Amino acid sequence: MRLHRMCHALIHATFSEKELAQHYNTIEALLQHDAVRTFVAWVATKPAAFHVRTRRRK
């Protein structure tokens, strides 16, 4: 499955590889997380070509 580029960046900025493998390894699981769900709802209101940079987690 392909993800919107900004959604993909948000996921990797929010979760570690270990968290993704253990807890968020499906779209359904990702959408249970408030930050992801809120971001996806916001991005859905933007044009398909819309893009802003995502800050990496520290």
Backbone as a chain_set.jsonl record, in Angstrom:
{"seq": "MRLHRMCHALIHATFSEKELAQHYNTIEALLQHDAVRTFVAWVATKPAAFHVRTRRRK", "coords": {"N": [[0.842, -1.181, 0.0], [0.502, 2.215, -0.768], [1.475, 5.213, 0.805], [0.538, 8.585, 1.459], [3.018, 11.013, 0.979], [3.525, 12.91, 3.025], [2.154, 11.751, 5.156], [3.577, 9.402, 5.518], [6.039, 10.492, 6.338], [5.244, 11.712, 8.745], [4.542, 9.454, 10.272], [7.038, 8.179, 10.615], [8.337, 10.179, 11.985], [6.981, 10.201, 14.32], [6.921, 7.625, 15.479], [9.115, 5.012, 16.627], [11.136, 2.55, 14.885], [10.835, 0.13, 16.2], [8.419, 0.519, 17.644], [6.666, 0.752, 15.478], [6.876, -1.812, 14.354], [5.968, -3.442, 16.451], [3.508, -2.4, 17.424], [2.116, -0.687, 15.638], [1.616, -1.754, 13.013], [-0.238, -1.909, 11.01], [-2.546, -0.136, 8.882], [-4.957, 0.341, 10.153], [-4.234, 0.129, 12.862], [-2.441, 2.289, 13.06], [-4.222, 4.407, 12.643], [-5.57, 4.426, 15.018], [-4.112, 5.909, 16.735], [-4.059, 9.079, 18.19], [-2.593, 11.366, 17.196], [-1.894, 10.614, 14.593], [-4.406, 10.094, 13.451], [-5.598, 12.655, 13.642], [-3.857, 14.154, 12.011], [-4.195, 12.869, 9.513], [-6.877, 13.466, 9.015], [-6.655, 16.242, 8.734], [-4.879, 16.471, 6.507], [-6.478, 15.361, 4.557], [-8.122, 17.408, 3.787], [-6.656, 18.938, 2.105], [-5.252, 19.831, -1.155], [-4.217, 17.312, -3.558], [-1.527, 17.627, -4.369], [-0.401, 19.026, -2.319], [2.139, 19.817, 0.063], [4.081, 19.901, 2.976], [6.994, 20.224, 5.009], [7.844, 17.748, 7.418], [8.622, 17.731, 10.817], [11.309, 16.007, 12.265], [11.435, 13.561, 14.884], [13.015, 14.037, 18.03]], "CA": [[0.0, 0.0, 0.0], [1.228, 3.474, -0.826], [1.036, 6.255, 1.724], [0.84, 9.97, 1.114], [4.389, 11.31, 1.405], [3.508, 13.594, 4.317], [1.712, 10.782, 6.171], [4.728, 8.53, 5.741], [7.005, 11.257, 7.126], [4.701, 11.866, 10.1], [4.628, 8.168, 10.951], [8.419, 7.941, 11.028], [8.703, 11.211, 12.943], [6.223, 9.954, 15.546], [7.171, 6.301, 16.051], [10.383, 4.33, 16.349], [10.961, 1.331, 14.09], [10.35, -0.907, 17.121], [6.996, 0.779, 17.88], [5.945, 0.41, 14.253], [6.848, -3.265, 14.194], [5.242, -4.113, 17.524], [2.169, -1.883, 17.747], [1.467, 0.099, 14.574], [2.012, -2.404, 11.771], [-1.332, -1.864, 10.027], [-3.184, 1.184, 8.742], [-5.981, 0.426, 11.196], [-3.554, 0.408, 14.131], [-1.942, 3.661, 12.993], [-5.35, 5.342, 12.77], [-6.027, 4.443, 16.405], [-3.289, 6.892, 17.44], [-4.671, 10.404, 18.031], [-1.804, 12.274, 16.347], [-2.008, 10.155, 13.2], [-5.795, 10.297, 13.03], [-5.794, 14.1, 13.476], [-3.087, 14.572, 10.842], [-4.843, 12.327, 8.313], [-8.094, 14.27, 8.798], [-6.223, 17.549, 8.248], [-4.33, 16.31, 5.156], [-7.582, 15.03, 3.65], [-8.755, 18.653, 3.335], [-5.694, 19.634, 1.242], [-5.135, 19.31, -2.524], [-3.343, 16.138, -3.684], [-0.125, 18.024, -4.531], [0.01, 19.788, -1.136], [3.231, 19.221, 0.832], [4.896, 20.684, 3.892], [7.983, 19.374, 5.66], [7.512, 17.217, 8.744], [9.764, 17.753, 11.727], [11.741, 14.706, 12.77], [11.445, 13.482, 16.33], [14.358, 14.22, 18.612]], "C": [[0.889, 1.247, 0.0], [0.615, 4.458, 0.153], [1.367, 7.615, 1.14], [2.204, 10.302, 1.705], [4.44, 11.984, 2.776], [3.073, 12.646, 5.439], [2.858, 9.846, 6.526], [5.764, 9.237, 6.618], [6.524, 11.424, 8.568], [4.837, 10.572, 10.892], [6.048, 7.925, 11.458], [8.935, 9.016, 11.983], [8.06, 10.951, 14.302], [6.637, 8.668, 16.248], [8.568, 5.8, 15.723], [10.09, 3.112, 15.468], [10.394, 0.207, 14.952], [8.849, -0.727, 17.394], [6.165, 0.404, 16.661], [5.803, -1.098, 14.103], [5.944, -3.941, 15.231], [3.783, -3.676, 17.653], [1.417, -1.248, 16.586], [1.816, -0.466, 13.202], [0.884, -2.571, 10.765], [-1.872, -0.441, 9.962], [-4.209, 1.376, 9.856], [-5.359, 0.77, 12.545], [-3.017, 1.835, 14.158], [-3.057, 4.666, 13.223], [-5.963, 5.352, 14.157], [-5.262, 5.479, 17.236], [-3.828, 8.296, 17.14], [-3.903, 11.323, 17.078], [-1.925, 11.895, 14.88], [-3.412, 10.435, 12.67], [-6.079, 11.779, 12.767], [-5.084, 14.603, 12.225], [-3.748, 14.111, 9.549], [-6.108, 13.125, 7.992], [-7.731, 15.638, 8.234], [-5.723, 17.463, 6.807], [-5.443, 16.035, 4.142], [-8.278, 16.287, 3.111], [-7.877, 19.428, 2.348], [-5.697, 19.049, -0.168], [-4.109, 18.177, -2.586], [-1.861, 16.513, -3.758], [0.415, 18.799, -3.325], [1.131, 19.063, -0.405], [3.882, 20.258, 1.732], [5.867, 19.722, 4.566], [7.497, 18.946, 7.036], [8.757, 17.24, 9.591], [10.05, 16.347, 12.229], [11.692, 14.712, 14.292], [12.871, 13.555, 16.834], [14.718, 13.035, 19.475]], "O": [[1.903, 1.301, 0.696], [-0.604, 4.527, 0.309], [2.352, 7.775, 0.419], [2.503, 9.9, 2.829], [5.302, 11.664, 3.595], [3.581, 12.74, 6.557], [3.078, 9.537, 7.697], [6.305, 8.632, 7.543], [7.312, 11.292, 9.505], [5.21, 10.601, 12.065], [6.238, 7.511, 12.602], [9.889, 8.769, 12.721], [8.55, 11.433, 15.323], [6.696, 8.622, 17.476], [9.131, 6.124, 14.677], [8.939, 2.7, 15.326], [9.567, -0.578, 14.487], [8.094, -1.699, 17.377], [5.094, -0.189, 16.788], [4.73, -1.596, 13.763], [5.241, -4.901, 14.915], [2.917, -4.495, 17.959], [0.186, -1.276, 16.565], [2.265, 0.272, 12.324], [1.03, -3.292, 9.778], [-1.673, 0.354, 10.88], [-4.31, 2.459, 10.432], [-5.886, 1.601, 13.284], [-3.128, 2.517, 15.177], [-2.865, 5.665, 13.917], [-6.799, 6.206, 14.45], [-5.713, 5.876, 18.31], [-4.028, 8.655, 15.979], [-4.512, 11.987, 16.239], [-2.045, 12.768, 14.02], [-3.574, 10.954, 11.566], [-6.728, 12.119, 11.778], [-5.647, 15.39, 11.464], [-3.849, 14.882, 8.594], [-6.376, 13.424, 6.829], [-8.423, 16.145, 7.351], [-6.098, 18.287, 5.974], [-5.34, 16.444, 2.985], [-8.953, 16.225, 2.084], [-8.299, 20.454, 1.816], [-6.097, 17.901, -0.361], [-3.22, 18.106, -1.737], [-1.021, 15.772, -3.249], [1.582, 19.188, -3.322], [1.092, 17.841, -0.262], [4.196, 21.364, 1.292], [5.582, 18.53, 4.677], [6.818, 19.703, 7.73], [9.826, 16.821, 9.149], [9.136, 15.597, 12.573], [11.885, 15.754, 14.918], [13.812, 13.176, 16.137], [15.805, 12.998, 20.051]]}, "num_chains": 1, "name": "protein.A"}
